[in-house]
């Protein structure tokens, strides 16, 4: 195979990875003569696309903020009405995350970049400890991406996926695997990755999240395992307890400095995706929703000033799933839409809410549910610069209700996960709060609790996707993923 070793600086890497849609089209210009790319470059590209896809507000690719009704649209409201077919949103998310199931479709995505990084790592130099650390980093990002796909679609192709390459395309027909089986395998992969980590050595220098700091990667792995363990609580309570307690013992995030993501996005092509979509685009397509703003007004939430502007001295959200003249409603502040604003995919605030839930379920995770609930809200307030005095007053006015703990944790985690679409969606589905109302002009049968399968799967992998749809009870947005029991 022809080998072309690319030495790319960060700026040129991002330029290579970015189009008008910030799409990775291919790292191999000629699919019949693929280049060999340094594994660290591929790993960095996977991080970049993962952050971009999960944070973007581009309505062609990610409408998770509408699944939790935290954002409203102004002029074009199809996505607020859950129209996901006019724009092939399930297809685009699937391809950005997993890549196509066959090399027939040229869409590398996160997981195929990691696949190739793992392949090329084996032929590269470096000390055994460094290579082991690099492999652990590849695996942990792999698990994060796979878990997102399961959380989004349910059963997916997993064990037989990503084997196709341009030089060996194979068959596009790949069986779907059971979502719970995949989840349990992913947790085993986390454990195996954690066992590879040597914190006396470093990982990839290309890593722009933790800069190869393996102590932070170890915390990320344990925190990801903890998230997945709590997610399993209603369907596998004993396993969930075992996994969560083990992850807690081995070390979760202990502060915002451990967060998985970027504390500050750089400027240029890899600036905050929300900035690119909301500000740089020059469009006025989004405002905060009345569903969220009305709730925060009722609870006198001090984060309103950090997130929203006022109209005549009041915080006013756009009516969900209706057209909303942009000038009539509150807008997002630079804390949300700034070019260099933060972007986290797993963070300390989320872990504290998960610990509160775990404690309520009887897991030994170093605290009581009421105390961890208060800590989680305080962490969210601190994250956005709210004073401890205001945060303390808010917590006192909105105390933990052990008799209706799912409501307490569901509503407060929903607010705290604002602008973290997929994280918020996981909390609201598992805890069943807040209770969302499907708008009267909705084009689907319910507020989505999963996304339908990619339309391309019905062309390329019809037998298997139809079998999967039958198995899960129908390829509908109202069909719950396996862990969403209630």
PEKAPE-V658319 format. One record per backbone hydrogen bond with DSSP energy under -0.5 kcal/mol. CO is the residue of the C=O (numbers start at 1). NH is the residue of the N-H. Records with the same first field share a line. If there is no record, write none. Layout:
BEGIN
CO = NH / NH
END
This chain:
BEGIN
2 = 4
3 = 5
4 = 6
5 = 7
6 = 8
9 = 13
10 = 14
11 = 15
12 = 16
13 = 17
14 = 18
15 = 18
19 = 22
23 = 25
27 = 29
29 = 31
30 = 33
35 = 37
38 = 41 / 42
39 = 43
40 = 44
41 = 45
42 = 46
43 = 47
44 = 48
45 = 49
46 = 50
47 = 51
48 = 52
49 = 53
50 = 54
51 = 55
52 = 56
58 = 61 / 62
63 = 66 / 67
64 = 68
65 = 70 / 71
66 = 69
70 = 289
72 = 287
74 = 324
75 = 77
77 = 81
78 = 83
79 = 82
81 = 443
82 = 84
84 = 89 / 90
86 = 88
87 = 89
88 = 92
89 = 93
90 = 94
91 = 95
92 = 96
93 = 97
94 = 98 / 99
95 = 99
96 = 110
97 = 111
102 = 105
104 = 106
105 = 107
107 = 100
108 = 112
109 = 113
110 = 114
111 = 115
112 = 116
113 = 117
114 = 118
115 = 119
116 = 120
117 = 121
118 = 122
120 = 123
121 = 124
127 = 131
128 = 132
129 = 133
130 = 134
131 = 135
132 = 136
133 = 137
134 = 138
135 = 139
136 = 140
137 = 141
138 = 142
139 = 143
140 = 144
141 = 145
142 = 146
143 = 147
144 = 148
145 = 149
146 = 150
147 = 151
148 = 152
149 = 153 / 154
150 = 154
152 = 451
156 = 177
158 = 161
160 = 163
165 = 168
168 = 165
169 = 103
172 = 174
177 = 156
178 = 182
179 = 183
180 = 184
181 = 185
182 = 186
183 = 187
184 = 188
185 = 189
186 = 190
187 = 191
188 = 192
189 = 193
190 = 194
191 = 195
192 = 196
193 = 196 / 197
194 = 197
197 = 199
198 = 201
204 = 207
207 = 211
210 = 213
212 = 203 / 214
213 = 217
214 = 218
215 = 219
216 = 220
217 = 221
218 = 222
219 = 223
220 = 224
221 = 225
222 = 226
223 = 227
224 = 228
225 = 229
226 = 230
227 = 231
228 = 232
229 = 232
230 = 233
232 = 235 / 236
236 = 240
237 = 241
238 = 242
239 = 243
240 = 244
241 = 245
242 = 246
243 = 247
244 = 248
245 = 249
246 = 250
247 = 251
248 = 251
255 = 258
256 = 259
259 = 261
260 = 345 / 346
262 = 343
267 = 270
268 = 271
272 = 276
273 = 277
274 = 278
275 = 279 / 280
276 = 281
279 = 282
285 = 74
287 = 72
288 = 318
289 = 293
290 = 294
291 = 295
292 = 296
293 = 297
294 = 298
295 = 299
296 = 301
297 = 300
301 = 304
302 = 305 / 306
303 = 307
304 = 308
307 = 333
311 = 314
314 = 311 / 316
316 = 330
318 = 290
319 = 322
325 = 328
326 = 329
330 = 288
331 = 309
333 = 336 / 337
334 = 338
338 = 341
339 = 272
340 = 265
341 = 265
343 = 262
346 = 260
347 = 351
348 = 352
349 = 353
350 = 354
351 = 355
352 = 356
353 = 357
354 = 358
355 = 359
356 = 360
357 = 361
358 = 363
359 = 362
363 = 365
368 = 372
369 = 373
370 = 374
371 = 375
372 = 376
373 = 377
374 = 378
375 = 379
376 = 380
377 = 381
378 = 382
379 = 383
380 = 384
381 = 384 / 386
382 = 385
387 = 391
388 = 392
389 = 393
390 = 394
391 = 395
392 = 396
393 = 397
394 = 398
400 = 402
401 = 404
402 = 405
404 = 407 / 408
405 = 409
406 = 410
407 = 411
408 = 412
409 = 413
410 = 414
411 = 415
412 = 416
413 = 417
415 = 418
417 = 420
420 = 424
421 = 425
422 = 426
423 = 427
424 = 428
425 = 429
426 = 430
427 = 431
428 = 432
434 = 436
436 = 438
439 = 442
454 = 457 / 458
455 = 458
456 = 459 / 460
457 = 461
461 = 465
462 = 466
463 = 467
464 = 468
465 = 469
466 = 470
467 = 471
468 = 472
469 = 473 / 474
470 = 473
474 = 476
476 = 479
477 = 449 / 450
478 = 480
481 = 484
483 = 485
END
